[in-house]
Amino acid sequence: MSARRSHGSLGDLISTLVFLGMALLAFLTGFGALEAGEIWRATGIWIAGFLCFLGACRYPLARLFDAMAGRLS
């Protein structure tokens, strides 16, 4: 596999914080939709929030994937 570059730049930090902020906002907005009786809308918002959270965890997930792929080969 090719070597990964360092992920410590300011741009990486900003995008990670934006992903986390949007995940938190989606989580809270989902509760608002649930209180309004919109179960499907709340579910969709929570799924989007979960995907934003995974986006914030992209670098640790990539390291985990690389470690797992290294053990298999």
N, C-alpha and C positions, 0 to 999 in steps of 0.2 A: 504494500500500500504506500501511497505517497505520504510524505511527512506533512503534518498540519502546521499552519502558521500559528503564531501566538495570538490568543484571543483576549488580549488585555488592553485593547485600544479604547479610546473614549467613545468611538462610534459603537463598538460592541457593547459597552456599558449602557449607553443611551438606549439602544434597541432592546436590550434585556429589560431595562426598567420600564420601557413603554409596554412590552409584552406583559410584564407583571401588573402594571397599572390597569391595562385593559382587561386582564383576567379578573382582577378584583372588581372592577366596574361591572363586568358582565355577571359575575357571581351575585353581586348586590342587586343589579337590575332584574335578574331572574327571579329573585324573591319578590320584587315589586309586581312582576307579571303574574306570579303565582297567587299573590294576594288579590289580584284583579280577576282571578278565576281563569286565566289563560294558561292552562297546563302545558299545551304543546309549544306555545311561545316561550315559556319559562324553560322547558327542556331544551329547545334550540339555543337559547341564550346561554344556558349552562354548558352545553356541548361546545359552543364557540369559546366560552371562557376557559374550558379545559384545554382546548387546542392552543389558546394563547399562552396558557401556563406551560404546555409542552414546548412552545416556541421559546419561552424564557429559559427552559432547561435544555436547550438544543446542544450546548457544548458538553455538559456532563453526559447527556445521552449519547453523543457521538463518541466520547471517550469509552463509555460502557460498551457500545457496539464494537469499537475497535478492539477492546480487550476480549470480548466474546469471540470475535472473528479470529483473533490471534490464537486463541485456545483451540479452535476447531481445525485450524490448518496446521 
